Amino acid sequence: MSFGPLTTTSVGSFPRPTWLAHTKRNQLTYRLDGAELKEGMDDAMALVIREQEDLGLDVLTDGEMRRATFVFHIAGQWDGVDIEQQVEKKIYRNREANRLVPRITGKIARRAPATVDDLRTAKAHTGRPIKMAVPGPMTVIDSSANEFYDDEEELAFDIAAALNTELRELQATGADVLQIDEPAMTRYHDKVHAYGAKALDHCLDGITVPTIVHLCYGYPGGGGLQHQYKYEGVLPSLMQTRISGFHVEFGRSTFDPAVLRLCGDRIVMFGCIDPGDSPVPTVDAVERRIGEVLKVLDPKQVWLAPDCGLMTISRELARDKLAVMVEAAKRLRATI
């Protein structure tokens, strides 16, 4: 499948309807349980897909309506992961707050698919391309407490093997684009060079559809932005992998898009919208921001998205921000 210039999409997550869940920052509290929760999640997925179609997005997602967490919706289906007896750990490098995280207690091995049925359900509601996301090896490691592996690189490659099986099944089920979420890569450049890039590449064995690695900094829902770790420190290593493209954060950073020349002719999913609880930007402002990257890259390789997921803001704010992005894309396409 080919995609046109300035393809519009999202990172993955969308706000949950209030009848399904209460969301505070990154924490979800579901208002339903059991069979009613499953039905509610599926109804919310159908709703968010229709909203994406109405907005005019080119590549849709399942909205991650079935995911309580973006990491352990997938990793919770692996042997060697204890999501019940959690421990406290400092994550995201140089952030002050600790967080309760699952534990790695044995050798990682995938037991069952985690997102394949999510994809089937999403595809039943639309004929447009679907992009599905999984967490990358470095982010799984950063979001858990390793109590089993002596060698972190060995852990990363076992995670990559589990993810590769998931990605292969998503591809076979009809995913049009696959995304690997690796926000940890923006903070641990040393680990990217040591093993992270190689583990990412291992995730891609046998994958032929377009693949994107998601490289954000701030996360939705607050927390200090960590733009002191610059893309120059990580993109050259990632260019040694088979990844098709990069999702980068420019909606709320002050980075110079000239750095994206390091991406060569690969896809650049250009984050041009702040996904947080900030005012809706003007179409003119977003158009100007996108225009800066078009001075550097061929429009055919540029996709557009928010900087990160939208799950922490209201549905109205998410719609309004995406509508601005889609309109800016329409204006710019008319000039190409």
Rosetta blueprint (number, residue, H / E / L):
1 M L
2 S L
3 F L
4 G L
5 P L
6 L L
7 T E
8 T E
9 T L
10 S L
11 V L
12 G L
13 S L
14 F L
15 P L
16 R L
17 P L
18 T L
19 W L
20 L L
21 A E
22 H E
23 T E
24 K E
25 R L
26 N L
27 Q E
28 L E
29 T E
30 Y E
31 R L
32 L L
33 D L
34 G H
35 A H
36 E H
37 L H
38 K H
39 E H
40 G H
41 M H
42 D H
43 D H
44 A H
45 M H
46 A H
47 L H
48 V H
49 I H
50 R H
51 E H
52 Q H
53 E H
54 D H
55 L H
56 G L
57 L L
58 D L
59 V L
60 L E
61 T L
62 D L
63 G L
64 E L
65 M L
66 R L
67 R L
68 A L
69 T L
70 F L
71 V L
72 F H
73 H H
74 I H
75 A H
76 G L
77 Q L
78 W E
79 D E
80 G E
81 V E
82 D E
83 I E
84 E E
85 Q E
86 Q E
87 V E
88 E E
89 K E
90 K E
91 I L
92 Y L
93 R L
94 N L
95 R L
96 E L
97 A L
98 N E
99 R E
100 L E
101 V E
102 P E
103 R E
104 I E
105 T E
106 G E
107 K E
108 I E
109 A E
110 R E
111 R L
112 A L
113 P L
114 A L
115 T L
116 V H
117 D H
118 D H
119 L H
120 R H
121 T H
122 A H
123 K H
124 A L
125 H L
126 T L
127 G L
128 R L
129 P L
130 I E
131 K E
132 M E
133 A E
134 V E
135 P E
136 G L
137 P H
138 M H
139 T H
140 V H
141 I H
142 D H
143 S L
144 S L
145 A E
146 N E
147 E L
148 F L
149 Y L
150 D L
151 D L
152 E H
153 E H
154 E H
155 L H
156 A H
157 F H
158 D H
159 I H
160 A H
161 A H
162 A H
163 L H
164 N H
165 T H
166 E H
167 L H
168 R H
169 E H
170 L H
171 Q H
172 A H
173 T H
174 G L
175 A L
176 D L
177 V E
178 L E
179 Q E
180 I E
181 D E
182 E L
183 P H
184 A H
185 M H
186 T H
187 R L
188 Y L
189 H H
190 D H
191 K H
192 V H
193 H H
194 A H
195 Y H
196 G H
197 A H
198 K H
199 A H
200 L H
201 D H
202 H H
203 C H
204 L L
205 D L
206 G L
207 I L
208 T L
209 V L
210 P L
211 T E
212 I E
213 V E
214 H E
215 L E
216 C L
217 Y L
218 G L
219 Y L
220 P L
221 G L
222 G L
223 G L
224 G L
225 L L
226 Q L
227 H L
228 Q L
229 Y L
230 K L
231 Y H
232 E H
233 G H
234 V L
235 L H
236 P H
237 S H
238 L H
239 M L
240 Q L
241 T L
242 R L
243 I L
244 S L
245 G E
246 F E
247 H E
248 V E
249 E E
250 F L
251 G L
252 R L
253 S L
254 T L
255 F L
256 D L
257 P H
258 A H
259 V H
260 L H
261 R H
262 L H
263 C H
264 G L
265 D L
266 R L
267 I E
268 V E
269 M E
270 F E
271 G E
272 C E
273 I E
274 D L
275 P L
276 G L
277 D L
278 S L
279 P L
280 V L
281 P L
282 T L
283 V H
284 D H
285 A H
286 V H
287 E H
288 R H
289 R H
290 I H
291 G H
292 E H
293 V H
294 L H
295 K L
296 V L
297 L L
298 D L
299 P H
300 K H
301 Q H
302 V E
303 W E
304 L E
305 A E
306 P E
307 D L
308 C L
309 G L
310 L L
311 M L
312 T L
313 I L
314 S L
315 R H
316 E H
317 L H
318 A H
319 R H
320 D H
321 K H
322 L H
323 A H
324 V H
325 M H
326 V H
327 E H
328 A H
329 A H
330 K H
331 R H
332 L H
333 R H
334 A L
335 T L
336 I L
